[in-house]
Each structure stands twice: as structure tokens, then as C-alpha cells.
Amino acid sequence: MMRIRAMTEADAAVVSAIRIGGWRSAYVGMVPQDYLDAMDPVEETKRRREWFVQSAGRVHNLVAEEADGAGAGTVVGWASFGPYRGEETEAATGELYALYVRPERIGTGVGRLLTAEVIRRSAELGRSRLALWVLTGNARARRFYAAAGFSPDGATATESYDGTPVEEMRYIRGLG
């Protein structure tokens, strides 16, 4: 059984491991391998904890937790969302900042559950649209987001990883 709950600071290490695993699985050939190999779980956990505390109240973090039968659970996915960053597209636009699932759990519905909950909670917060950025070369993620009702709106941006430019596309979905 899967449940979606609010992330706590105690989840920072497992969320960091999921994020790093997601990068190392999804971005091979898109982001320099040296960059992926250098991702440090200890440093990532430290950054995740600091970010969690600093962004409290304006950023929402959810985890997907799979019950293990003994009442405890194993976190298998993470999503982060809040107000749109960058240039304002519309006052009521929110943004899905991150969505990661343990690589061995991709295709099992965890990402769909997290996305549906982000959409539901964003609408409850009064958002009329939800935006996200996805690597242009990440065809699997682009198909996933299209299936969830997101469409590219033509906006692009370029991030640099170890000096290598990587293009991202913005996807938008109405929530009304």
C-alpha cells in the first residue's frame, strides 16, 4: 500500500538518495558523467535539510511511502512544488520543482500518485496552472508529463553542468 505524506526533515537523507539515484539513472548521456559521479550523498543531504528549513511555508515537499506490513514505511519517491520561480507568467502559476522516484520503482505508479497529489494540492492552494522544467533530451520524462496533461509552451532555458550546456523545456498544465 502506498501513501503520500508531507516530507519531514528526518526524510532528508532518503530523499537525497532518491534524487541522486534519479539523476544517475535518468540523465546519463545528457549531463556529464563526471558531474553525476561526483554527486555526494552527504553534501546533498546537508543541502536538502538546509533547503527544507529555509523554504518552509512556501515550498511543499511530499514523499511516497510504501507500507512494509509492520506499520512502518519505505520512502520510494519525492515531489517538491510551490510558487513559480523566475519571470512571472501569471500570479496563480505554481511550479513542480522536482519529482523523483527510486529508479527501480519507475513505471510502478509512484510518480503518477505523487503528480496527482501535487496537482490536487496546487489547485487547493489557488493555483490555476502548474509549470515544470524538464531536460529536452529526457524523452521518458517528457512522455510521462504529457500523459499527466502537461504540454510544452515553447519556453526553453539552458543550464550548465561542468561547463556543458543542457537545454530544458517548460511544460504547463491548467488546473481549473
Secondary structure, DSSP 8 states (H G I E B T S, - for coil): -EEEEE--GGGHHHHHHHHHHHHHHH-BTTB-HHHHHT--HHHHHHHHHHHHHHTTTT-EEEEEEEE-SSS-EEEEEEEEEEE--SS-S-TTEEEEEEEEE-GGGTTTTHHHHHHHHHHHHHHHTT-SEEEEEEETT-HHHHHHHHHTT-EEEEEEEEEEETTEEEEEEEEEEE--
